Amino acid sequence: MKGGANFSRVGDPLGSHHGPRTGRSADGVGYHIGIGRQFDLPGIWGVRSELLFSSSTTGYYAASNVFDPRRSSTSQGGVSGTRSMRAQGLELPVLLTLHRWSGLRVEAGPATSILLKATERWKADEAPDGSSETYGLDRTGDLRTLEWAIVLGMEVEGAKGFGALVRLWKGLSNLDVAQGASPSYITTWQVGVSYGSRGSSR
């Protein structure tokens, strides 16, 4: 078993109608949890497969002119607030592992992610009428269902089956398929802990 935090960044905000934010990065924090299996090969090599549930959120704060998807114009009369996209899905990495040093495993390989749900969250500090509001919109159809990525990482294996890991997930697929959206690729650092004996699920 394993779980931990996701620190994600996209090169362009997910979704459309970002106005002056188009082409600028958006980032945020999420989490992952799941199971894996290590298959040892002769010598110092091995193969590792995993199934993880992952949630990533990327967004930004704008001091003015936050786009409200329920209105027809990007001009909001000086509205300020936060706009973010939360994507939840299943990650399936298949990694070649190197166990050259005692207590340290290095890993690299391809991975794919299957999108389950995407929600755009819009939170206004103060609307033109003086009110503030928060709401979410289903944007699952606006993001790519199947993403491919390259994963690089290492795990320190501690006593009694516990471990600590760090990984880099480098997306190879443009996530933004909504009409009028700019290409956007995700980069995620995963930091977490694991538990399990070698040769078993972990």
C-alpha positions as CSV (number, residue, x, y, z in Angstrom):
1,M,0.0,0.0,0.0
2,K,1.1,3.6,-0.6
3,G,-0.2,7.1,-0.4
4,G,0.9,10.7,-0.3
5,A,0.7,14.1,-1.8
6,N,0.6,15.4,-5.4
7,F,2.2,18.7,-6.3
8,S,1.0,19.5,-9.8
9,R,1.5,22.2,-12.4
10,V,0.1,22.6,-15.8
11,G,1.6,24.9,-18.5
12,D,-1.7,26.5,-19.3
13,P,-4.9,26.6,-17.0
14,L,-7.2,23.7,-17.7
15,G,-10.5,24.7,-19.4
16,S,-11.3,27.6,-21.7
17,H,-11.7,31.4,-21.5
18,H,-8.8,32.2,-19.2
19,G,-8.2,35.6,-20.8
20,P,-4.8,37.1,-19.6
21,R,-4.0,33.9,-17.8
22,T,-3.8,31.9,-21.0
23,G,-0.3,30.5,-21.5
24,R,0.6,30.9,-17.9
25,S,1.1,28.0,-15.5
26,A,-1.4,26.9,-12.8
27,D,-0.6,24.7,-9.9
28,G,-2.0,23.1,-6.8
29,V,-1.9,20.2,-4.3
30,G,-3.7,16.8,-4.4
31,Y,-3.2,13.3,-3.2
32,H,-2.8,9.6,-4.3
33,I,-3.4,6.2,-2.7
34,G,-3.2,2.7,-4.0
35,I,-1.4,-0.6,-4.2
36,G,1.6,-2.0,-6.1
37,R,3.4,-5.2,-6.8
38,Q,7.1,-5.8,-7.2
39,F,8.4,-8.6,-9.4
40,D,12.1,-9.3,-8.9
41,L,14.1,-10.4,-11.9
42,P,17.5,-12.1,-11.7
43,G,20.2,-9.8,-10.4
44,I,19.5,-6.2,-9.4
45,W,16.5,-5.6,-11.8
46,G,12.8,-5.8,-11.3
47,V,9.4,-4.8,-12.7
48,R,6.8,-2.9,-10.6
49,S,3.1,-2.4,-11.5
50,E,0.7,-0.2,-9.5
51,L,-2.9,0.9,-9.4
52,L,-3.4,4.3,-7.8
53,F,-6.4,6.6,-7.3
54,S,-5.1,10.1,-7.8
55,S,-6.6,13.6,-7.3
56,S,-4.9,16.7,-8.6
57,T,-6.0,20.3,-8.4
58,T,-4.5,23.2,-10.4
59,G,-5.7,26.8,-10.4
60,Y,-4.9,30.4,-9.9
61,Y,-6.0,33.6,-8.1
62,A,-6.9,36.6,-10.2
63,A,-7.1,40.1,-8.8
64,S,-9.7,41.0,-11.3
65,N,-11.8,39.8,-14.3
66,V,-12.2,36.2,-13.2
67,F,-14.3,34.5,-15.9
68,D,-17.6,33.3,-14.7
69,P,-18.7,30.3,-16.9
70,R,-22.4,31.0,-16.3
71,R,-22.1,34.4,-18.0
72,S,-21.5,35.3,-21.6
73,S,-18.6,37.7,-21.2
74,T,-15.1,37.4,-19.7
75,S,-15.5,41.0,-18.4
76,Q,-16.8,40.7,-14.8
77,G,-16.6,44.3,-13.7
78,G,-13.5,43.8,-11.6
79,V,-14.5,40.5,-9.9
80,S,-11.6,38.9,-8.1
81,G,-11.4,35.3,-7.1
82,T,-10.0,31.8,-7.5
83,R,-10.6,29.4,-10.5
84,S,-9.3,25.8,-10.3
85,M,-9.8,22.4,-11.9
86,R,-9.8,19.2,-9.9
87,A,-9.2,16.0,-11.9
88,Q,-9.7,12.6,-10.3
89,G,-8.6,9.3,-12.0
90,L,-6.8,6.0,-11.9
91,E,-3.0,5.8,-12.6
92,L,-1.4,2.7,-13.9
93,P,2.4,2.9,-14.0
94,V,4.6,-0.1,-15.1
95,L,8.2,0.6,-14.0
96,L,11.6,-1.0,-14.4
97,T,13.3,-1.0,-11.1
98,L,17.0,-1.0,-10.1
99,H,17.9,-2.3,-6.6
100,R,21.6,-1.7,-6.8
101,W,22.0,-0.2,-3.3
102,S,20.7,-1.7,-0.1
103,G,17.5,0.1,1.1
104,L,17.2,2.2,-2.1
105,R,15.1,1.4,-5.2
106,V,15.3,3.5,-8.4
107,E,12.4,3.2,-10.9
108,A,11.5,4.5,-14.3
109,G,8.9,3.7,-17.0
110,P,5.7,4.5,-18.8
111,A,2.3,5.2,-17.1
112,T,-1.2,5.9,-18.1
113,S,-4.0,7.7,-16.3
114,I,-7.7,7.3,-16.8
115,L,-9.9,10.3,-16.0
116,L,-12.9,9.6,-13.9
117,K,-14.2,13.1,-13.1
118,A,-13.1,16.7,-13.5
119,T,-14.7,19.6,-11.6
120,E,-14.1,23.3,-12.2
121,R,-14.4,25.3,-9.0
122,W,-15.1,29.0,-9.1
123,K,-14.9,31.1,-6.0
124,A,-15.5,34.9,-6.2
125,D,-14.2,37.2,-3.5
126,E,-16.9,39.7,-4.3
127,A,-19.3,39.9,-7.2
128,P,-20.4,43.3,-8.7
129,D,-23.5,43.2,-6.5
130,G,-21.4,42.8,-3.4
131,S,-22.0,39.1,-2.8
132,S,-19.5,36.3,-2.8
133,E,-20.1,32.7,-4.0
134,T,-18.5,29.3,-4.6
135,Y,-19.7,26.7,-7.0
136,G,-18.5,23.7,-9.0
137,L,-19.2,22.6,-12.6
138,D,-18.7,19.2,-14.1
139,R,-16.0,19.5,-16.8
140,T,-15.2,15.8,-17.3
141,G,-16.0,16.0,-21.0
142,D,-13.5,18.9,-21.5
143,L,-10.4,16.9,-20.5
144,R,-8.7,14.0,-22.2
145,T,-9.9,10.6,-20.8
146,L,-6.6,8.8,-21.4
147,E,-3.3,10.4,-20.6
148,W,0.2,8.9,-21.2
149,A,3.2,9.9,-19.1
150,I,6.8,9.0,-18.1
151,V,7.5,8.3,-14.5
152,L,10.9,8.7,-12.7
153,G,11.4,8.1,-9.0
154,M,13.1,6.5,-6.1
155,E,12.0,4.8,-2.8
156,V,13.9,4.4,0.4
157,E,13.0,1.1,2.0
158,G,13.0,1.3,5.8
159,A,12.6,-1.2,8.7
160,K,9.4,-3.3,9.2
161,G,8.2,-2.8,5.7
162,F,7.8,1.0,5.7
163,G,9.2,3.2,3.0
164,A,9.3,6.7,1.7
165,L,9.2,7.7,-2.0
166,V,9.4,10.6,-4.4
167,R,8.4,10.5,-8.0
168,L,8.2,12.8,-11.0
169,W,5.1,12.3,-13.3
170,K,5.8,14.0,-16.7
171,G,2.6,14.1,-18.8
172,L,3.0,13.4,-22.6
173,S,-0.6,14.1,-23.5
174,N,-2.4,17.4,-24.0
175,L,-5.1,17.3,-21.3
176,D,-7.2,20.2,-22.7
177,V,-9.6,19.0,-25.4
178,A,-12.3,21.7,-24.8
179,Q,-13.2,24.0,-27.7
180,G,-11.1,27.1,-27.6
181,A,-8.7,25.7,-25.0
182,S,-4.9,26.0,-25.3
183,P,-2.6,22.9,-25.1
184,S,-1.8,21.9,-21.5
185,Y,0.6,19.3,-20.2
186,I,0.8,18.3,-16.5
187,T,3.9,17.8,-14.3
188,T,3.4,16.2,-10.9
189,W,5.8,15.6,-8.0
190,Q,4.5,12.8,-5.8
191,V,5.8,12.4,-2.3
192,G,4.5,9.6,-0.1
193,V,5.0,6.6,2.2
194,S,4.5,2.9,1.6
195,Y,4.0,-0.2,3.6
196,G,4.5,-3.9,2.7
197,S,7.0,-6.7,2.5
198,R,9.3,-7.2,-0.5
199,G,7.7,-9.4,-3.1
200,S,4.2,-8.6,-1.8
201,S,1.7,-5.8,-2.6
202,R,3.2,-2.4,-1.6
